[in-house]
């Protein structure tokens, strides 16, 4: 079985060694230790790191990624079938992100979520911060959000 040093894994995966250590501290990947206490990773860890990075790119948190990886038996690398199953579960979330981005795009030239681009106008359109109960941020970009998060 081919084993990789942390530097070689990081280089091949295109991430910093600190990211590899962080992923390991979160239980997303694991290593074995040599008699000299150096980390070694199975070659298959490259696929797990690629899975993590791809899942991050579609907007999943590390907690969500950890949940997905926890569904795999014996800490194994995701297969094509695993990816298909897991990505289907993420589809509604990705669709929601797309809708949010489209709303942002459509309002970007005249609105950052509150209907204006200046504090002067904001004071007129939202006196006394009336929409504060709807939560932080640009709440008008998320019209279905009525409860604070």
N, C-alpha and C positions, 0 to 999 in steps of 0.2 A: 504494500500500500504506500503510495506516494504521500509524503507529508511536506507541508510548506511552512517556512518560517513566517512570522508575523509580517516582516518586511516584504517578502515575496508575495504573500497573500494580498497585502495592501496594494502592491504595485499591479498585480494581475487583475485585481478587482476595481482598481481606479479610485481607491479611497485612502484616507490617511490612516496610519497605524493607530492613531488615537480613536478613530471610528471603529476599527476592529476591536480594540480593547473595550470600547463603550458597548458595542453590540454583544460582546461576550459578557460584560457585567450585567446586561439586561437579560441574559439567558437566550439570546437569539441565535448565537453560535457557541461552539465550545471547542476547547483545545485540550491537548494532553501535554504533560510536562516531561521534558527530557530529564535525565539524571542531573544535568546542570541547571535545572529549573527554568529552561527556556520553553516558550510556547511553541507547539507544533499543531498544525491544522491539517485535517484530511483534505485532499484535493476537492472533494465534493462540497466543501465549505464555500468554494467560489460560487456555486449555484445558489447557496443560501444567501450569500451577500448580494448577489444579483437580484434575487427575489426581494430582499429587504429594500434595496435601492429602488426597484421598480414600484413596489408598493408605496414607498415614500413619495415617489413622483406622481402617483395618482391621488395623493393627499391623505394617505392613511397615517395614523399616529403610530409610534412604536408600540404602544399598548395593543392597538388593533392588529399590528403585524405579529406581535407575540401571541395573541389569541389564535391567529390563523396558523402559525407554526406549531402551536401546541396541539392542533388537531392531527398532526402527522405522527405516526407511531415511531417510537424509538429515536426521536430527534433526527429523523432522516431528512434528506434533501427533497424538496417538492418535485414531483414528477409533472409531466404535461397534464395528466388527468387531475392532479391536485390543483395545479394552476387554474385549470378550467373551472373546477368546482369553486375554488376560493374567489376567483374573479367574478363569477356569476353573483356571488353574495355581495360583492362590492358595487355591482352595477347601479343599484338605486342611489347609492351615495354619490357616485360619479355623475349620474344624471342630475342630481340636485346641485352639485358643484357647477356643472355646465350651465344650468338655469340661472344660478347666482351670477356667474360670469357674464352671461348674456344680458341680464338686467343691468349689471355694472356697465357693460359696453354701451348699451342703449341710452343710459343716462349720463355717461361720462362727460359729455361736452357741456352739460348744464347742471349736473347734480352730483354731489359726492355722497348722496344718501339722505340728505335732509332737505333737498329742494333748492339749495343755493350754494354759492361758492364763497360767501363772505360772512363774517361774524355779524356785520351790520344787518344783513338780510336774515340771518338765522334768528337774531333777537326778535325780528318781526314775525317770522314764520313759525317759530317755536318758543313763544314767550314763556318764561318760568320753567323751561325745560319740561314741557307737558308730556313728551314721549319717553321720558326717563324710565317709566315702569316697563316699557317694552324691551329694555336691556341696553347694553353698551353698544357703541359703534354705529354704523350707518344703517339704522333699523328700517328706513324706508326702502332699502334695496331688498329687504326680506319681508314682503308684505304679509306672509303667512305667520310670521313670528309675532305673537301677541303676548307671550309669557316671558318673563325674564329668564335668562339662562342660569 
